[in-house]
Amino acid sequence: MVVATGAVPNNLNIHVPVGGPSVVQANDVIAGRVAVGQRVVVVGGRYVGMEVADLLAEEGKHVSLIEAVELGWGTILGLKAVLRNRLVEKGVYIYPHSPLMRITKTGVDVANNGAILHLKADTVVLAIGTRPVNHLLEEIKNLVPEAYAIGDCTEIGDAMEAINQGAEIGRLI
Ligand SMILES: Cc1cc2nc3c(=O)[nH]c(=O)nc-3n(C[C@H](O)[C@H](O)[C@H](O)COP(=O)(O)OP(=O)(O)OC[C@H]3O[C@@H](n4cnc5c(N)ncnc54)[C@H](O)[C@@H]3O)c2cc1C
């Protein structure tokens, strides 16, 4: 049996006041599964955060992108440059080194340069990474003669890595 159950988006353990902005996941936005208001704050500035900010700005929304460290940390430099340029061209407000502090009724508070900055938002879009889902492996490994796990359920990676691991396991079997 090959377990390839992927990953689920990380959530924020943060209080959202009644009447405050809606909080949604970036992958649901990209898949068109949720509604997004006109003023948006995207939390997380790696691939998914930059891509969802780009998409929403393209739709004419007022988009701010906040990232706790630098924009696009750990991403491929060429891709980061392309995405960052697209965000700048589309007027996305980019706040690196600005961790989210709290969600208020009118938006979010972020720490920015030693002060608290308030950004208004109708919708807060989370793009704060994913975590592996692999409990099936533990459950089945004593039930079948051969059990393997591949892709994001072992370690968060990209599609090419998951496909490569699948091909390797296929050859091994
Ligand atoms: C928004 C977003 C954008 C991305 N963009 C890129 C990109 O541009 N390029 C790139 O290379 N990578 C990208 N990635 C990463 C890439 O999607 C993953 O690395 C890749 O899909 C991992 O493949 P996987 O087969 O391990 O898991 P997944 O593609 O996550 O597939 C796992 C599947 O298993 C199903 N599943 C889970 N549990 C069960 C169960 N108990 N029974 C049956 N089915 C189950 C899930 O529903 C899911 O369909 C992106 C990821 C996200 C979230």
The ligand as an SDF file (V2000), in Angstrom:
LIG
                    3D

 53 58  0  0  0  0  0  0  0  0999 V2000
   -2.0890   26.4890   -3.1500 C   0  0  0  0  0  0  0  0  0  0  0  0
   -0.9480   25.5560   -3.5420 C   0  0  0  0  0  0  0  0  0  0  0  0
   -0.2140   25.8110   -4.6930 C   0  0  0  0  0  0  0  0  0  0  0  0
    0.8240   24.9710   -5.0480 C   0  0  0  0  0  0  0  0  0  0  0  0
    1.5260   25.2410   -6.1960 N   0  0  0  0  0  0  0  0  0  0  0  0
    2.5090   24.4050   -6.5870 C   0  0  0  0  0  0  0  0  0  0  0  0
    3.2250   24.6380   -7.7960 C   0  0  0  0  0  0  0  0  0  0  0  0
    2.9710   25.6220   -8.5100 O   0  0  0  0  0  0  0  0  0  0  0  0
    4.1880   23.7700   -8.1460 N   0  0  0  0  0  0  0  0  0  0  0  0
    4.4850   22.6600   -7.3900 C   0  0  0  0  0  0  0  0  0  0  0  0
    5.3680   21.8670   -7.7760 O   0  0  0  0  0  0  0  0  0  0  0  0
    3.8510   22.4160   -6.2400 N   0  0  0  0  0  0  0  0  0  0  0  0
    2.8590   23.2560   -5.8120 C   0  0  0  0  0  0  0  0  0  0  0  0
    2.1920   23.0190   -4.6360 N   0  0  0  0  0  0  0  0  0  0  0  0
    2.5820   21.8440   -3.8490 C   0  0  0  0  0  0  0  0  0  0  0  0
    1.9780   20.5900   -4.4650 C   0  0  0  0  0  0  0  0  0  0  0  0
    0.5800   20.7900   -4.6880 O   0  0  0  0  0  0  0  0  0  0  0  0
    2.1960   19.4130   -3.5220 C   0  0  0  0  0  0  0  0  0  0  0  0
    3.5680   19.3000   -3.1820 O   0  0  0  0  0  0  0  0  0  0  0  0
    1.7540   18.1310   -4.1800 C   0  0  0  0  0  0  0  0  0  0  0  0
    0.4000   18.2340   -4.5780 O   0  0  0  0  0  0  0  0  0  0  0  0
    1.9280   16.9670   -3.2190 C   0  0  0  0  0  0  0  0  0  0  0  0
    1.3820   15.8070   -3.8460 O   0  0  0  0  0  0  0  0  0  0  0  0
    0.8090   14.6160   -2.9760 P   0  0  0  0  0  0  0  0  0  0  0  0
    0.3300   13.6150   -3.9720 O   0  0  0  0  0  0  0  0  0  0  0  0
    1.7990   14.2190   -1.9570 O   0  0  0  0  0  0  0  0  0  0  0  0
   -0.4160   15.2270   -2.1510 O   0  0  0  0  0  0  0  0  0  0  0  0
   -1.7820   15.9920   -2.6490 P   0  0  0  0  0  0  0  0  0  0  0  0
   -1.6240   16.5460   -4.0260 O   0  0  0  0  0  0  0  0  0  0  0  0
   -2.1070   16.8850   -1.5350 O   0  0  0  0  0  0  0  0  0  0  0  0
   -2.7910   14.7830   -2.7670 O   0  0  0  0  0  0  0  0  0  0  0  0
   -3.2380   14.0770   -1.6340 C   0  0  0  0  0  0  0  0  0  0  0  0
   -4.6630   13.6030   -1.9260 C   0  0  0  0  0  0  0  0  0  0  0  0
   -5.0290   12.5990   -0.9830 O   0  0  0  0  0  0  0  0  0  0  0  0
   -6.3720   12.7920   -0.6300 C   0  0  0  0  0  0  0  0  0  0  0  0
   -6.5840   12.1350    0.6530 N   0  0  0  0  0  0  0  0  0  0  0  0
   -6.1560   12.5070    1.8880 C   0  0  0  0  0  0  0  0  0  0  0  0
   -6.5490   11.6290    2.8260 N   0  0  0  0  0  0  0  0  0  0  0  0
   -7.2320   10.6580    2.1870 C   0  0  0  0  0  0  0  0  0  0  0  0
   -7.8970    9.4660    2.6030 C   0  0  0  0  0  0  0  0  0  0  0  0
   -7.9410    9.0930    3.8800 N   0  0  0  0  0  0  0  0  0  0  0  0
   -8.4720    8.7080    1.6580 N   0  0  0  0  0  0  0  0  0  0  0  0
   -8.4390    9.0560    0.3460 C   0  0  0  0  0  0  0  0  0  0  0  0
   -7.8520   10.1790   -0.1050 N   0  0  0  0  0  0  0  0  0  0  0  0
   -7.2410   10.9620    0.8050 C   0  0  0  0  0  0  0  0  0  0  0  0
   -6.5130   14.2860   -0.5620 C   0  0  0  0  0  0  0  0  0  0  0  0
   -7.8720   14.6470   -0.6380 O   0  0  0  0  0  0  0  0  0  0  0  0
   -5.7000   14.7140   -1.7830 C   0  0  0  0  0  0  0  0  0  0  0  0
   -6.4910   14.7350   -2.9460 O   0  0  0  0  0  0  0  0  0  0  0  0
    1.1480   23.8510   -4.2410 C   0  0  0  0  0  0  0  0  0  0  0  0
    0.4230   23.6010   -3.0760 C   0  0  0  0  0  0  0  0  0  0  0  0
   -0.6210   24.4410   -2.7230 C   0  0  0  0  0  0  0  0  0  0  0  0
   -1.4120   24.1620   -1.4490 C   0  0  0  0  0  0  0  0  0  0  0  0
  1  2  1  0
  2  3  1  0
  2 52  2  0
  3  4  2  0
  4  5  1  0
  4 50  1  0
  5  6  2  0
  6  7  1  0
  6 13  1  0
  7  8  2  0
  7  9  1  0
  9 10  1  0
 10 11  2  0
 10 12  1  0
 12 13  2  0
 13 14  1  0
 14 15  1  0
 14 50  1  0
 15 16  1  0
 16 17  1  0
 16 18  1  0
 18 19  1  0
 18 20  1  0
 20 21  1  0
 20 22  1  0
 22 23  1  0
 23 24  1  0
 24 25  2  0
 24 26  1  0
 24 27  1  0
 27 28  1  0
 28 29  2  0
 28 30  1  0
 28 31  1  0
 31 32  1  0
 32 33  1  0
 33 34  1  0
 33 48  1  0
 34 35  1  0
 35 36  1  0
 35 46  1  0
 36 37  1  0
 36 45  1  0
 37 38  2  0
 38 39  1  0
 39 40  1  0
 39 45  2  0
 40 41  1  0
 40 42  2  0
 42 43  1  0
 43 44  2  0
 44 45  1  0
 46 47  1  0
 46 48  1  0
 48 49  1  0
 50 51  2  0
 51 52  1  0
 52 53  1  0
M  END
$$$$
